[in-house]
Amino acid sequence: MMNLLENISPLHLSLLFSSALFCLGLVTALARSNTILVLLGVELMLNAANINFIAFAGRSQGAAASTGVLFAIFSIAVAAAEAAVGLALIIAIYRHRRSVRLQDANELKG
């Protein structure tokens, strides 16, 4: 087992870790009925994409390296905004429905 890990490059290891994290986030987002856990799954998927950005930025040279880091920073900012809006929606739905289950929030009319 140790010889196998010695032959794998750091890029491949980070891509394997990123794909495992993305799959975990996808399963969490699709299999849960709790809205907060669905948001957690989406955040895991965004973090997996950030790991890919940073892994490829470390592999590239010059301006391409900084582009990957900038994409990751932009993605983190979008994830923070998504979490804030998502939690605000969850709080608003909880005040009206007294539940955070997705099945209870199927009607979003005003």
ZADO-1210 file (C-alpha; in nm, 4 decimals, padded with zeros to 6 digits):
<atoms>
<atom x="00.0000" y="00.0000" z="00.0000" code="MET" pos="1"/>
<atom x="00.2818" y="00.2395" z="00.0834" code="MET" pos="2"/>
<atom x="00.4547" y="00.1762" z="-00.2513" code="ASN" pos="3"/>
<atom x="00.1337" y="00.2646" z="-00.4314" code="LEU" pos="4"/>
<atom x="00.1093" y="00.6029" z="-00.2573" code="LEU" pos="5"/>
<atom x="00.4746" y="00.6826" z="-00.3273" code="GLU" pos="6"/>
<atom x="00.4194" y="00.6557" z="-00.7030" code="ASN" pos="7"/>
<atom x="00.1179" y="00.8877" z="-00.7106" code="ILE" pos="8"/>
<atom x="00.1882" y="01.2552" z="-00.7714" code="SER" pos="9"/>
<atom x="00.0561" y="01.5237" z="-00.5344" code="PRO" pos="10"/>
<atom x="-00.1754" y="01.6444" z="-00.8130" code="LEU" pos="11"/>
<atom x="-00.3341" y="01.3016" z="-00.8399" code="HIS" pos="12"/>
<atom x="-00.3729" y="01.2769" z="-00.4627" code="LEU" pos="13"/>
<atom x="-00.5430" y="01.6136" z="-00.4427" code="SER" pos="14"/>
<atom x="-00.7730" y="01.5219" z="-00.7332" code="LEU" pos="15"/>
<atom x="-00.8631" y="01.1933" z="-00.5640" code="LEU" pos="16"/>
<atom x="-00.9346" y="01.3750" z="-00.2388" code="PHE" pos="17"/>
<atom x="-01.1362" y="01.6380" z="-00.4228" code="SER" pos="18"/>
<atom x="-01.3451" y="01.3803" z="-00.6055" code="SER" pos="19"/>
<atom x="-01.4138" y="01.1936" z="-00.2820" code="ALA" pos="20"/>
<atom x="-01.5172" y="01.5191" z="-00.1138" code="LEU" pos="21"/>
<atom x="-01.7404" y="01.6105" z="-00.4093" code="PHE" pos="22"/>
<atom x="-01.9086" y="01.2677" z="-00.4025" code="CYS" pos="23"/>
<atom x="-01.9656" y="01.2988" z="-00.0279" code="LEU" pos="24"/>
<atom x="-02.1226" y="01.6419" z="-00.0787" code="GLY" pos="25"/>
<atom x="-02.3401" y="01.5149" z="-00.3643" code="LEU" pos="26"/>
<atom x="-02.4681" y="01.2226" z="-00.1606" code="VAL" pos="27"/>
<atom x="-02.5341" y="01.4547" z="00.1330" code="THR" pos="28"/>
<atom x="-02.7222" y="01.7045" z="-00.0826" code="ALA" pos="29"/>
<atom x="-02.9357" y="01.4425" z="-00.2565" code="LEU" pos="30"/>
<atom x="-03.0075" y="01.2023" z="00.0282" code="ALA" pos="31"/>
<atom x="-03.1015" y="01.4377" z="00.3114" code="ARG" pos="32"/>
<atom x="-03.4358" y="01.5979" z="00.3804" code="SER" pos="33"/>
<atom x="-03.3004" y="01.8524" z="00.6263" code="ASN" pos="34"/>
<atom x="-03.2396" y="02.1833" z="00.4500" code="THR" pos="35"/>
<atom x="-02.9326" y="02.2699" z="00.6555" code="ILE" pos="36"/>
<atom x="-02.7667" y="01.9394" z="00.5651" code="LEU" pos="37"/>
<atom x="-02.8426" y="02.0008" z="00.1976" code="VAL" pos="38"/>
<atom x="-02.6644" y="02.3370" z="00.2229" code="LEU" pos="39"/>
<atom x="-02.3751" y="02.1603" z="00.3928" code="LEU" pos="40"/>
<atom x="-02.3532" y="01.9199" z="00.0983" code="GLY" pos="41"/>
<atom x="-02.3457" y="02.2091" z="-00.1475" code="VAL" pos="42"/>
<atom x="-02.0665" y="02.3707" z="00.0527" code="GLU" pos="43"/>
<atom x="-01.8675" y="02.0455" z="00.0405" code="LEU" pos="44"/>
<atom x="-01.9033" y="02.0378" z="-00.3367" code="MET" pos="45"/>
<atom x="-01.7839" y="02.3978" z="-00.3648" code="LEU" pos="46"/>
<atom x="-01.4846" y="02.3193" z="-00.1430" code="ASN" pos="47"/>
<atom x="-01.3987" y="02.0244" z="-00.3681" code="ALA" pos="48"/>
<atom x="-01.3950" y="02.2617" z="-00.6645" code="ALA" pos="49"/>
<atom x="-01.1689" y="02.4983" z="-00.4681" code="ASN" pos="50"/>
<atom x="-00.9246" y="02.2137" z="-00.4025" code="ILE" pos="51"/>
<atom x="-00.9118" y="02.1513" z="-00.7777" code="ASN" pos="52"/>
<atom x="-00.8464" y="02.5198" z="-00.8468" code="PHE" pos="53"/>
<atom x="-00.5595" y="02.5290" z="-00.5980" code="ILE" pos="54"/>
<atom x="-00.4145" y="02.1956" z="-00.7142" code="ALA" pos="55"/>
<atom x="-00.3975" y="02.3075" z="-01.0751" code="PHE" pos="56"/>
<atom x="-00.2715" y="02.6518" z="-00.9758" code="ALA" pos="57"/>
<atom x="00.0202" y="02.4899" z="-00.7956" code="GLY" pos="58"/>
<atom x="00.0987" y="02.2882" z="-01.1061" code="ARG" pos="59"/>
<atom x="00.1003" y="02.5836" z="-01.3478" code="SER" pos="60"/>
<atom x="00.3517" y="02.8624" z="-01.3976" code="GLN" pos="61"/>
<atom x="00.3252" y="03.2409" z="-01.4211" code="GLY" pos="62"/>
<atom x="-00.0093" y="03.4152" z="-01.4546" code="ALA" pos="63"/>
<atom x="-00.2031" y="03.0892" z="-01.4689" code="ALA" pos="64"/>
<atom x="-00.1016" y="03.0105" z="-01.1100" code="ALA" pos="65"/>
<atom x="-00.2506" y="03.3323" z="-00.9776" code="SER" pos="66"/>
<atom x="-00.5643" y="03.2804" z="-01.1877" code="THR" pos="67"/>
<atom x="-00.6396" y="02.9536" z="-01.0076" code="GLY" pos="68"/>
<atom x="-00.5994" y="03.1175" z="-00.6694" code="VAL" pos="69"/>
<atom x="-00.8232" y="03.4080" z="-00.7733" code="LEU" pos="70"/>
<atom x="-01.0904" y="03.1644" z="-00.8909" code="PHE" pos="71"/>
<atom x="-01.0713" y="02.9881" z="-00.5536" code="ALA" pos="72"/>
<atom x="-01.1050" y="03.3171" z="-00.3626" code="ILE" pos="73"/>
<atom x="-01.4002" y="03.4181" z="-00.5804" code="PHE" pos="74"/>
<atom x="-01.5602" y="03.0788" z="-00.5221" code="SER" pos="75"/>
<atom x="-01.5165" y="03.1158" z="-00.1453" code="ILE" pos="76"/>
<atom x="-01.6879" y="03.4563" z="-00.1605" code="ALA" pos="77"/>
<atom x="-01.9762" y="03.3104" z="-00.3625" code="VAL" pos="78"/>
<atom x="-02.0053" y="03.0206" z="-00.1152" code="ALA" pos="79"/>
<atom x="-02.0241" y="03.2648" z="00.1767" code="ALA" pos="80"/>
<atom x="-02.2973" y="03.4644" z="00.0051" code="ALA" pos="81"/>
<atom x="-02.4833" y="03.1443" z="-00.0813" code="GLU" pos="82"/>
<atom x="-02.4660" y="03.0288" z="00.2789" code="ALA" pos="83"/>
<atom x="-02.5949" y="03.3637" z="00.4071" code="ALA" pos="84"/>
<atom x="-02.8872" y="03.3736" z="00.1640" code="VAL" pos="85"/>
<atom x="-02.9617" y="03.0058" z="00.2190" code="GLY" pos="86"/>
<atom x="-02.9684" y="03.0407" z="00.5965" code="LEU" pos="87"/>
<atom x="-03.1887" y="03.3497" z="00.5682" code="ALA" pos="88"/>
<atom x="-03.4349" y="03.1506" z="00.3574" code="LEU" pos="89"/>
<atom x="-03.4249" y="02.8614" z="00.6028" code="ILE" pos="90"/>
<atom x="-03.5007" y="03.0960" z="00.8935" code="ILE" pos="91"/>
<atom x="-03.7903" y="03.2537" z="00.7012" code="ALA" pos="92"/>
<atom x="-03.9346" y="02.9130" z="00.6140" code="ILE" pos="93"/>
<atom x="-03.8937" y="02.7925" z="00.9725" code="TYR" pos="94"/>
<atom x="-04.0869" y="03.0927" z="01.1043" code="ARG" pos="95"/>
<atom x="-04.3847" y="03.0072" z="00.8834" code="HIS" pos="96"/>
<atom x="-04.3739" y="02.6270" z="00.8750" code="ARG" pos="97"/>
<atom x="-04.1981" y="02.5412" z="01.2045" code="ARG" pos="98"/>
<atom x="-03.9899" y="02.2851" z="01.0168" code="SER" pos="99"/>
<atom x="-03.6657" y="02.2772" z="00.8174" code="VAL" pos="100"/>
<atom x="-03.7563" y="01.9687" z="00.6121" code="ARG" pos="101"/>
<atom x="-03.7495" y="02.0163" z="00.2354" code="LEU" pos="102"/>
<atom x="-04.0794" y="01.8322" z="00.1930" code="GLN" pos="103"/>
<atom x="-04.2531" y="02.0895" z="00.4137" code="ASP" pos="104"/>
<atom x="-04.1179" y="02.3816" z="00.2115" code="ALA" pos="105"/>
<atom x="-04.2522" y="02.2813" z="-00.1272" code="ASN" pos="106"/>
<atom x="-04.4881" y="02.5794" z="-00.1567" code="GLU" pos="107"/>
<atom x="-04.3043" y="02.9100" z="-00.1569" code="LEU" pos="108"/>
<atom x="-04.5793" y="03.1521" z="-00.2494" code="LYS" pos="109"/>
<atom x="-04.6156" y="03.4873" z="-00.0829" code="GLY" pos="110"/>
</atoms>
